[in-house]
Amino acid sequence: MIYGYARISTKEQNEDRQLIAFRESGYDFDRIFIEKQSGKDFNRAEYRKMIKSVRKGDVIVIKSIDRLGRNYNEIIEQWRKITKVKNADIIVLDMPILDTTKNKDLLGTLISDLVLQLLSYVAENERVNIKQRQTEGIAAAKAKGVKFGRSPIYDYRDYIDVYDRFRSQEITQKQAMEIIGCCKTTYYRLMKAIRKAKSL
């Protein structure tokens, strides 16, 4: 059996590039597993299904090592599990030297193991860099006043007194919005809800 494993980190990304590589590889796939999850670990539903299906002599094809995962130690461990415990093979399309169906002699195994460790390190390092860039980006945005998280939920019943003060001309509309701490759209929605409640 030949299995393809494609992984993207978010639902906004697209797996087409990996599927095209599979089609162009010339392999006749029995099944392709597509994962939409981070590669930080191997606690992934589709990956677990694939590993459970793999038997001795089967082959797993991936486009690049970072599609397998981005955690150095776990990539090495999963590679060992597939090739040594399951006695299956792995083919990395972007790195022909990482093809365990070939070069099974001692030298070939040594070279592929060294390349695997190097690429696994690069994959994890990129994950760490991405996380750092995200953290720095969020910090920079917060410094500029950008707010993150869900918008606060406004209950019109909490602001009936503000409405009354505005209606009696004790405060202006601008002051009312400042007291509530909302934008114009939310302010008008709240005022409409209060007027409707008062008319009942």
C-alpha positions as CSV (number, residue, x, y, z in Angstrom):
1,M,0.0,0.0,0.0
2,I,1.2,3.5,-0.8
3,Y,-0.1,6.3,1.4
4,G,0.2,10.0,0.8
5,Y,0.2,12.4,3.7
6,A,-0.5,16.1,3.2
7,R,-0.7,18.6,6.0
8,I,-1.5,22.3,6.2
9,S,-1.4,24.3,9.4
10,T,-4.6,26.3,9.1
11,K,-8.0,26.1,7.3
12,E,-7.0,29.2,5.4
13,Q,-4.1,27.4,3.7
14,N,-4.4,25.2,0.7
15,E,-3.1,21.7,0.2
16,D,-3.2,21.8,-3.6
17,R,0.6,22.2,-3.9
18,Q,1.2,19.0,-2.1
19,L,-1.5,17.1,-4.0
20,I,-0.1,18.3,-7.3
21,A,3.3,17.0,-6.2
22,F,1.7,13.6,-5.4
23,R,0.1,13.4,-8.9
24,E,3.4,14.4,-10.6
25,S,5.4,11.9,-8.5
26,G,4.2,8.9,-10.6
27,Y,3.2,6.9,-7.5
28,D,-0.1,5.0,-7.6
29,F,-1.6,6.0,-4.2
30,D,-4.0,3.7,-2.4
31,R,-5.0,6.5,-0.1
32,I,-4.1,10.1,0.7
33,F,-4.6,11.5,4.1
34,I,-5.1,15.3,4.4
35,E,-4.5,17.0,7.7
36,K,-5.5,20.6,8.6
37,Q,-3.6,21.0,11.8
38,S,-0.3,22.4,13.2
39,G,2.8,20.3,13.0
40,K,3.9,21.1,16.6
41,D,3.2,17.5,17.6
42,F,1.8,14.3,16.3
43,N,-1.5,14.3,18.1
44,R,-3.4,14.5,14.8
45,A,-6.5,12.5,13.8
46,E,-5.6,11.8,10.2
47,Y,-1.9,11.0,11.0
48,R,-3.0,8.6,13.7
49,K,-5.4,6.9,11.2
50,M,-2.6,6.5,8.7
51,I,-0.1,5.1,11.2
52,K,-2.8,2.6,12.4
53,S,-3.3,1.5,8.8
54,V,0.4,1.1,7.9
55,R,1.8,-2.4,7.6
56,K,5.2,-3.9,6.9
57,G,6.3,-3.1,3.4
58,D,3.9,-0.1,3.0
59,V,5.2,3.3,1.8
60,I,4.3,6.8,3.1
61,V,4.9,9.7,0.7
62,I,5.2,13.3,1.9
63,K,6.2,16.4,-0.1
64,S,8.7,17.7,2.5
65,I,9.8,16.9,6.0
66,D,8.0,19.9,7.5
67,R,4.7,18.4,6.3
68,L,5.4,15.4,8.5
69,G,5.9,17.7,11.5
70,R,7.9,20.6,13.0
71,N,9.0,19.1,16.3
72,Y,12.6,17.9,16.0
73,N,12.5,15.1,18.6
74,E,9.1,13.8,17.6
75,I,9.9,13.8,13.8
76,I,12.9,11.6,14.6
77,E,10.8,9.4,16.9
78,Q,8.0,9.0,14.3
79,W,10.5,8.3,11.5
80,R,12.0,5.5,13.7
81,K,8.5,4.1,14.5
82,I,7.6,4.0,10.8
83,T,10.8,2.5,9.5
84,K,12.0,0.3,12.4
85,V,8.8,-0.7,14.3
86,K,6.3,-0.8,11.4
87,N,9.0,-1.8,8.9
88,A,7.4,0.6,6.4
89,D,9.2,3.1,4.1
90,I,9.1,6.9,3.8
91,I,9.6,8.9,0.7
92,V,10.2,12.7,0.9
93,L,9.6,14.1,-2.6
94,D,11.5,17.3,-2.1
95,M,14.6,15.4,-0.7
96,P,15.3,12.3,-2.7
97,I,18.0,11.2,-0.3
98,L,15.2,10.7,2.3
99,D,13.8,7.7,0.5
100,T,14.1,4.6,2.6
101,T,13.1,2.4,-0.3
102,K,16.6,3.0,-1.7
103,N,20.1,3.0,-0.2
104,K,19.4,0.5,2.5
105,D,23.1,-0.3,3.1
106,L,24.9,1.1,6.1
107,L,26.4,4.1,4.4
108,G,23.0,5.0,2.8
109,T,21.3,4.7,6.1
110,L,23.9,6.9,7.9
111,I,23.6,9.6,5.3
112,S,19.8,9.7,5.3
113,D,19.8,9.7,9.1
114,L,22.1,12.7,9.2
115,V,20.1,14.6,6.6
116,L,16.9,13.7,8.4
117,Q,18.2,15.2,11.7
118,L,19.4,18.3,9.9
119,L,16.1,18.9,8.2
120,S,14.1,18.1,11.4
121,Y,16.1,20.7,13.2
122,V,15.4,23.3,10.4
123,A,11.7,22.5,10.5
124,E,11.5,23.0,14.3
125,N,13.6,26.1,14.1
126,E,11.2,27.6,11.6
127,R,8.3,26.8,13.8
128,V,10.0,28.6,16.7
129,N,10.8,31.6,14.4
130,I,7.2,31.8,13.2
131,K,5.9,31.8,16.8
132,Q,8.4,34.5,17.8
133,R,7.4,36.6,14.8
134,Q,3.8,36.3,15.8
135,T,4.5,37.3,19.4
136,E,6.6,40.3,18.2
137,G,3.8,41.3,15.8
138,I,1.1,41.1,18.5
139,A,3.3,43.1,20.9
140,A,3.9,45.8,18.2
141,A,0.2,45.9,17.4
142,K,-0.7,46.3,21.0
143,A,1.8,49.1,21.4
144,K,-0.1,50.9,18.6
145,G,-3.4,50.5,20.4
146,V,-4.7,47.5,18.4
147,K,-7.0,45.4,20.7
148,F,-7.2,41.6,20.4
149,G,-9.8,39.1,21.6
150,R,-13.6,39.1,21.3
151,S,-15.4,42.4,21.4
152,P,-17.2,43.1,24.7
153,I,-20.8,42.1,24.9
154,Y,-23.1,45.1,25.7
155,D,-26.4,44.6,27.4
156,Y,-28.7,47.5,26.9
157,R,-30.2,47.1,30.4
158,D,-26.8,48.2,31.8
159,Y,-27.1,51.6,30.1
160,I,-30.6,52.8,30.6
161,D,-29.4,55.4,33.0
162,V,-27.0,56.7,30.4
163,Y,-29.9,56.9,27.9
164,D,-32.0,58.8,30.4
165,R,-29.2,61.3,31.1
166,F,-28.8,61.9,27.4
167,R,-32.5,62.3,26.8
168,S,-32.7,64.9,29.6
169,Q,-29.7,66.7,28.0
170,E,-27.5,66.2,31.0
171,I,-24.8,64.7,28.7
172,T,-24.1,64.8,25.0
173,Q,-24.2,61.9,22.6
174,K,-20.4,61.9,22.5
175,Q,-20.2,61.8,26.3
176,A,-22.7,58.9,26.3
177,M,-20.6,56.9,24.0
178,E,-17.5,57.6,26.1
179,I,-19.3,56.4,29.2
180,I,-20.4,53.2,27.6
181,G,-17.0,52.8,25.8
182,C,-18.4,51.7,22.5
183,C,-18.4,52.7,18.8
184,K,-21.2,54.6,17.1
185,T,-22.7,51.4,15.6
186,T,-22.9,49.7,19.0
187,Y,-24.2,53.0,20.6
188,Y,-27.1,53.3,18.2
189,R,-28.0,49.6,18.6
190,L,-28.1,50.0,22.4
191,M,-30.2,53.2,22.2
192,K,-32.6,51.5,19.8
193,A,-33.0,48.5,22.2
194,I,-33.6,50.8,25.2
195,R,-36.2,52.8,23.3
196,K,-38.0,49.6,22.3
197,A,-37.9,48.3,25.8
198,K,-39.3,51.6,27.2
199,S,-42.1,51.5,24.7
200,L,-43.4,48.1,25.9
